[in-house]
């Protein structure tokens, strides 16, 4: 029975990762509704899923072992993908020394997606230190919430950090903004898994499961087409009350995340989504390249107008093609360059 539960957990988590990376792709197209909807939850879902297994990982490793493990799994792939991206960006032009120094001065100069790697590294290390000294995950979670409310993107006390290569790679802003979601994953994992595992144990459980899922789905659909703040004139309140705005964004993000988790439990037999979920790092590394190829190539080949390029249908079609192209490339990466996925032994 334990093996079955363990397998189910892994499957729906992989599907969640797949849904998150799909919305990362979709969110990078400047489309009405889709862009804002994707950005409301996709990276937050990634950090929640990363936090699911953080507790066991901290228990099993010393700080040195944990630091090296995270460095190999996140920083080395980031450097290699950064080199690939830099070469791609300057493939058809001369490279000057100042271009190189400008590129490496900030990870976002190389590739906007790659900030996720040092961000997750910093958040993982921060959680490890907090866990070692505070130990109680609920207290750590409350602390992460206070950091978000006080110093996050819409915090009560906005802070700015020096712009230099050290702070640009430490990317402390991401820790303040996403540590909460990572810690949310650590405190909620057992409860979510237990709820999913026992959803079919009784009629009451299955009703609650579907009630929560369908409610979150319909609210997510509503949020996709129309922001609640625009309907109930909350925009003014949110603009001048950072505390309300932060909590409003937490609630709406959680609703979308619950929707993704709900649907992931029904899609565990999808081998395609499972495969995508197992290789999110490689997909994220390749996305920038294939995105630019399609944006430029298709626009020039078919003389597409801007309204077409920014339509939701176009974004979905191109994202589908991107994944088709990624599949054979990632199969070869898995065989010959697993280090690009942080999987080198």
SESEVO-122799 format. One line per field, with one value per residue (C-alpha): residue in one letter; x negated, y, z. Coordinates in Angstrom, 2 decimals, decimal comma, always signed. Layout:
<sites>
residuo c(A / ...) .
px c(X / ...) .
py c(Y / ...) .
pz c(Z / ...) .
</sites>
This chain:
<sites>
residuo c(X / X / X / X / X / X / X / X / X / X / X / X / X / X / X / X / X / X / X / X / X / X / X / X / X / X / X / X / X / X / X / X / X / X / X / X / X / X / X / X / X / X / X / X / X / X / X / X / X / X / X / X / X / X / X / X / X / X / X / X / X / X / X / X / X / X / X / X / X / X / X / X / X / X / X / X / X / X / X / X / X / X / X / X / X / X / X / X / X / X / X / X / X / X / X / X / X / X / X / X / X / X / X / X / X / X / X / X / X / X / X / X / X / X / X / X / X / X / X / X / X / X / X / X / X / X / X / X / X / X / X / X / X / X / X / X / X / X / X / X / X / X / X / X / X / X / X / X / X / X / X / X / X / X / X / X / X / X / X / X / X / X / X / X / X / X / X / X / X / X / X / X / X / X / X / X / X / X / X / X / X / X / X / X / X / X / X / X / X / X / X / X / X / X / X / X / X / X / X / X / X / X / X / X / X / X / X / X / X / X / X / X / X / X / X / X / X / X / X / X / X / X / X / X / X / X / X / X / X / X / X / X / X / X / X / X / X / X / X / X / X / X / X / X / X / X / X / X / X / X / X / X / X / X / X / X / X / X / X / X / X / X / X / X / X / X / X / X / X / X / X / X / X / X / X / X / X / X / X / X / X / X / X / X / X / X / X / X / X / X / X / X / X / X / X / X / X / X / X / X / X / X / X / X / X / X / X / X / X / X / X / X / X / X / X / X / X / X / X / X / X / X / X / X / X / X / X / X / X / X / X / X / X / X / X / X / X / X / X / X / X / X / X / X / X) .
px c(+0,00 / -2,87 / -4,37 / -1,08 / -0,78 / -4,36 / -3,85 / -0,66 / -2,38 / -5,20 / -2,82 / -0,58 / -3,57 / -5,17 / -1,92 / -1,84 / -5,37 / -4,33 / -1,32 / -3,52 / -6,15 / -3,42 / -2,05 / -5,58 / -5,77 / -2,29 / -2,95 / -5,92 / -3,62 / -2,15 / +1,45 / +4,52 / +5,60 / +3,18 / +0,04 / +1,45 / +3,17 / +0,01 / -2,15 / +0,31 / -0,70 / -3,16 / -6,42 / -4,71 / -3,57 / -7,17 / -8,40 / -5,62 / -6,55 / -10,23 / -9,34 / -7,45 / -10,61 / -12,72 / -12,21 / -13,58 / -16,45 / -17,48 / -17,32 / -19,49 / -22,29 / -24,78 / -25,02 / -28,10 / -26,42 / -23,22 / -25,11 / -27,10 / -24,00 / -22,03 / -25,01 / -25,42 / -21,70 / -21,01 / -24,09 / -26,10 / -23,12 / -22,51 / -26,11 / -25,99 / -22,61 / -23,92 / -26,89 / -24,58 / -22,28 / -25,17 / -26,51 / -23,03 / -22,49 / -25,80 / -25,91 / -25,53 / -27,40 / -30,85 / -31,37 / -33,14 / -34,61 / -32,19 / -29,27 / -30,55 / -31,01 / -27,59 / -26,01 / -27,59 / -26,93 / -23,35 / -21,81 / -18,78 / -21,00 / -21,92 / -18,44 / -15,40 / -14,33 / -17,56 / -17,05 / -14,92 / -18,04 / -19,91 / -16,57 / -15,70 / -19,27 / -19,11 / -15,65 / -16,76 / -19,82 / -17,74 / -15,22 / -17,99 / -19,47 / -16,07 / -15,22 / -18,44 / -18,00 / -14,21 / -13,24 / -9,49 / -8,15 / -5,03 / -7,10 / -9,32 / -6,18 / -4,86 / -8,26 / -8,26 / -4,78 / -5,94 / -8,92 / -6,55 / -4,12 / -6,83 / -9,53 / -7,99 / -7,14 / -4,03 / -5,34 / -4,74 / -8,43 / -9,79 / -13,55 / -16,10 / -19,45 / -22,70 / -23,09 / -26,29 / -27,26 / -27,03 / -23,53 / -22,35 / -23,13 / -22,08 / -18,79 / -17,55 / -14,26 / -13,27 / -13,88 / -11,61 / -8,92 / -9,02 / -10,31 / -6,68 / -5,59 / -8,53 / -7,64 / -3,98 / -5,06 / -6,95 / -4,01 / -1,25 / -2,78 / -1,64 / +1,87 / +2,30 / +1,02 / +3,23 / +6,26 / +5,58 / +4,83 / +8,04 / +10,37 / +12,09 / +12,41 / +15,95 / +18,70 / +18,15 / +14,44 / +15,04 / +17,74 / +15,44 / +12,62 / +14,72 / +16,43 / +13,08 / +11,72 / +14,73 / +15,09 / +11,43 / +11,73 / +14,68 / +13,00 / +9,82 / +11,81 / +13,35 / +9,88 / +8,63 / +11,18 / +11,71 / +9,68 / +11,88 / +10,23 / +11,56 / +15,12 / +15,49 / +13,36 / +10,70 / +7,89 / +7,81 / +7,82 / +5,09 / +2,97 / +2,90 / +3,00 / -0,01 / +1,06 / +4,43 / +2,80 / +0,30 / +3,00 / +5,31 / +2,55 / +1,89 / +5,55 / +6,00 / +2,71 / +3,72 / +7,05 / +5,24 / +2,73 / +5,53 / +7,05 / +3,75 / +3,40 / +7,02 / +6,59 / +3,19 / +4,82 / +6,88 / +3,98 / +1,55 / +1,89 / +0,62 / -2,85 / -3,43 / -2,79 / -4,80 / -7,73 / -7,49 / -7,29 / -10,45 / -12,47 / -11,27 / -14,83 / -15,74 / -12,46 / -13,13 / -16,64 / -15,45 / -12,35 / -14,13 / -15,83 / -12,76 / -10,56 / -12,80 / -13,05 / -9,28 / -8,74 / -11,17 / -10,88 / -7,10 / -6,66 / -8,99 / -7,78 / -4,05 / -4,14 / -1,99 / -0,39 / -0,81 / +2,82 / +2,22 / -1,14 / +0,47 / +3,57 / +4,19 / +4,67 / +1,30 / -0,41 / +1,14 / +0,25 / -3,36 / -3,79 / -2,57 / -5,11 / -7,85 / -7,27 / -7,31 / -10,71 / -12,04 / -11,23 / -13,95 / -16,49 / -15,84 / -16,07 / -19,64 / -20,38 / -19,28 / -21,66 / -24,70 / -24,46 / -22,40 / -24,36 / -22,16 / -19,31 / -21,34 / -21,28 / -24,95 / -26,06) .
py c(+0,00 / +2,37 / +1,90 / +2,79 / +6,01 / +6,97 / +6,40 / +8,47 / +11,35 / +11,43 / +11,26 / +14,17 / +16,27 / +15,65 / +16,67 / +19,85 / +20,66 / +20,08 / +22,40 / +25,04 / +24,95 / +25,02 / +28,22 / +29,63 / +29,19 / +30,64 / +33,54 / +34,71 / +35,60 / +39,06 / +37,95 / +39,48 / +37,63 / +34,71 / +36,61 / +37,98 / +34,71 / +32,62 / +35,02 / +34,91 / +31,39 / +29,47 / +30,30 / +30,19 / +26,65 / +25,74 / +26,98 / +25,14 / +21,90 / +22,50 / +22,92 / +19,61 / +17,56 / +20,18 / +18,83 / +15,36 / +16,82 / +19,06 / +16,17 / +13,89 / +16,34 / +18,50 / +22,12 / +21,37 / +18,39 / +20,38 / +23,37 / +21,22 / +19,26 / +22,42 / +23,98 / +21,01 / +20,75 / +24,46 / +26,64 / +24,44 / +23,99 / +27,76 / +28,49 / +26,03 / +27,25 / +30,79 / +30,00 / +28,40 / +31,39 / +33,87 / +32,02 / +31,93 / +35,65 / +36,53 / +33,77 / +36,09 / +39,10 / +39,99 / +39,58 / +42,40 / +42,10 / +44,71 / +42,61 / +39,64 / +41,60 / +43,19 / +39,76 / +38,16 / +41,20 / +40,03 / +36,61 / +38,38 / +39,91 / +36,45 / +35,01 / +36,28 / +32,74 / +31,81 / +33,98 / +31,08 / +28,93 / +31,26 / +32,26 / +28,66 / +28,11 / +31,11 / +30,16 / +26,57 / +27,71 / +30,25 / +27,60 / +25,20 / +27,77 / +28,68 / +25,01 / +24,32 / +27,23 / +27,51 / +23,89 / +24,49 / +24,71 / +26,59 / +29,34 / +29,45 / +29,73 / +32,63 / +34,33 / +33,92 / +35,46 / +38,45 / +38,92 / +38,89 / +41,32 / +43,71 / +43,53 / +41,72 / +43,21 / +44,90 / +45,07 / +47,68 / +48,63 / +48,24 / +47,80 / +48,19 / +46,46 / +47,59 / +46,77 / +44,79 / +41,31 / +39,89 / +41,17 / +40,50 / +36,81 / +36,53 / +38,02 / +38,69 / +40,12 / +36,64 / +35,26 / +37,90 / +37,25 / +33,45 / +32,06 / +32,16 / +29,81 / +27,46 / +27,30 / +26,86 / +23,71 / +22,42 / +22,84 / +21,72 / +18,68 / +15,99 / +17,48 / +17,76 / +14,23 / +12,82 / +14,62 / +13,35 / +9,83 / +9,53 / +11,40 / +8,17 / +6,70 / +8,00 / +9,84 / +12,83 / +13,02 / +12,76 / +15,45 / +17,82 / +17,06 / +17,83 / +20,79 / +22,46 / +21,58 / +22,76 / +25,93 / +26,84 / +26,01 / +28,33 / +31,11 / +30,57 / +30,84 / +34,02 / +35,38 / +34,50 / +36,69 / +39,39 / +40,52 / +40,76 / +44,04 / +45,63 / +44,49 / +45,43 / +48,60 / +47,15 / +48,56 / +51,82 / +49,99 / +47,60 / +50,45 / +52,35 / +49,43 / +47,14 / +44,70 / +44,14 / +43,83 / +41,21 / +39,07 / +39,52 / +38,19 / +35,28 / +34,24 / +34,51 / +32,68 / +29,86 / +29,45 / +28,99 / +26,62 / +24,52 / +24,28 / +22,99 / +20,41 / +19,33 / +18,66 / +17,05 / +14,23 / +13,30 / +13,51 / +11,08 / +8,63 / +11,21 / +10,03 / +13,28 / +15,50 / +13,18 / +13,41 / +17,21 / +17,29 / +15,20 / +17,62 / +21,09 / +22,42 / +21,48 / +22,89 / +26,14 / +26,27 / +25,72 / +27,90 / +31,19 / +29,90 / +28,31 / +31,23 / +33,67 / +31,37 / +31,24 / +34,89 / +35,94 / +33,13 / +32,85 / +36,60 / +36,94 / +33,86 / +34,55 / +38,33 / +38,00 / +41,08 / +42,03 / +41,15 / +37,59 / +37,33 / +38,38 / +36,18 / +33,38 / +30,84 / +31,72 / +31,37 / +27,93 / +26,70 / +27,87 / +26,50 / +23,12 / +23,20 / +24,22 / +21,14 / +18,94 / +20,33 / +20,12 / +16,43 / +14,94 / +17,53 / +16,72 / +12,99 / +13,58 / +15,91 / +13,16 / +10,70 / +12,85 / +15,99 / +15,20 / +17,92 / +20,47 / +19,12 / +18,94 / +15,14 / +14,34 / +11,77) .
pz c(+0,00 / +0,80 / -2,62 / -4,26 / -2,21 / -2,97 / -6,68 / -6,71 / -4,97 / -7,49 / -10,44 / -9,53 / -8,51 / -11,90 / -13,59 / -11,50 / -12,62 / -16,21 / -15,89 / -14,26 / -17,04 / -19,71 / -18,19 / -18,00 / -21,78 / -22,29 / -19,97 / -22,00 / -24,88 / -24,48 / -24,78 / -23,13 / -19,98 / -20,46 / -19,47 / -16,21 / -15,37 / -15,86 / -13,85 / -10,97 / -10,02 / -12,24 / -10,41 / -7,04 / -7,84 / -8,71 / -5,34 / -3,50 / -5,25 / -4,47 / -0,81 / -0,67 / -0,14 / +1,62 / +5,15 / +4,40 / +2,39 / +5,30 / +7,76 / +5,64 / +4,79 / +6,63 / +5,55 / +3,45 / +1,76 / +1,22 / -0,18 / -2,62 / -3,64 / -4,40 / -6,12 / -8,45 / -9,08 / -9,68 / -10,12 / -12,50 / -14,89 / -14,62 / -15,68 / -18,57 / -19,83 / -19,45 / -21,70 / -24,28 / -24,14 / -24,47 / -27,51 / -29,04 / -28,46 / -30,15 / -32,75 / -35,73 / -34,36 / -33,11 / -29,39 / -27,54 / -24,09 / -22,75 / -24,05 / -22,10 / -18,85 / -19,25 / -19,76 / -16,70 / -14,48 / -14,00 / -14,67 / -16,19 / -18,87 / -20,14 / -20,12 / -18,21 / -17,27 / -15,56 / -12,49 / -11,22 / -10,60 / -8,19 / -6,65 / -5,79 / -4,56 / -2,20 / -0,94 / -0,30 / +1,65 / +3,60 / +4,54 / +5,59 / +7,99 / +9,40 / +9,86 / +11,71 / +14,12 / +14,47 / +13,58 / +13,85 / +10,27 / +11,30 / +12,87 / +9,77 / +7,63 / +9,73 / +9,48 / +5,69 / +5,58 / +7,61 / +5,28 / +2,29 / +3,88 / +5,07 / +2,39 / -0,59 / -3,96 / -2,55 / +1,01 / +3,66 / +3,67 / +0,12 / +0,00 / -2,78 / -3,04 / -4,66 / -8,33 / -8,57 / -9,63 / -6,09 / -5,29 / -8,85 / -8,42 / -4,78 / -5,97 / -2,45 / -3,76 / -4,90 / -1,41 / +0,09 / -2,53 / -2,86 / +0,45 / +1,63 / -1,17 / -0,57 / +3,14 / +2,24 / +0,43 / +3,46 / +5,86 / +3,46 / +1,75 / +4,20 / +4,45 / +0,68 / +0,11 / +2,84 / +1,42 / -2,11 / -0,88 / +1,15 / -1,19 / -2,23 / +1,26 / +1,74 / -0,12 / +2,14 / +1,26 / -2,48 / -2,30 / -0,44 / -2,88 / -5,95 / -4,30 / -3,56 / -7,00 / -9,02 / -6,96 / -7,46 / -11,18 / -11,77 / -9,79 / -11,84 / -15,07 / -13,73 / -12,81 / -16,30 / -18,05 / -15,46 / -12,47 / -9,38 / -8,40 / -11,59 / -10,95 / -7,31 / -7,62 / -5,36 / -7,48 / -5,50 / -2,17 / -3,34 / -4,66 / -1,37 / +1,06 / +0,47 / +3,22 / +1,54 / -1,88 / -0,71 / +0,87 / -2,13 / -4,39 / -2,01 / -2,04 / -5,83 / -6,44 / -4,09 / -5,88 / -9,20 / -7,59 / -6,08 / -9,56 / -10,98 / -8,19 / -8,64 / -12,35 / -11,87 / -9,90 / -12,98 / -15,43 / -13,78 / -16,69 / -19,17 / -20,16 / -22,09 / -19,08 / -16,83 / -19,21 / -19,26 / -15,46 / -15,19 / -17,35 / -16,35 / -15,99 / -19,56 / -20,89 / -19,06 / -20,49 / -24,05 / -23,88 / -24,47 / -27,63 / -29,20 / -28,17 / -30,02 / -33,03 / -33,42 / -32,63 / -35,35 / -37,90 / -38,04 / -38,04 / -41,04 / -42,94 / -42,72 / -42,26 / -39,17 / -37,71 / -34,07 / -33,14 / -34,36 / -32,58 / -29,31 / -29,54 / -27,05 / -29,85 / -31,35 / -27,96 / -27,37 / -30,88 / -30,70 / -27,16 / -28,39 / -31,24 / -28,81 / -26,68 / -29,79 / -30,72 / -27,17 / -26,80 / -29,06 / -27,85 / -24,20 / -24,89 / -26,07 / -23,17 / -20,77 / -22,40 / -23,18 / -21,02 / -17,89 / -16,10 / -17,89 / -15,78 / -12,58 / -12,73 / -13,17 / -10,59) .
</sites>
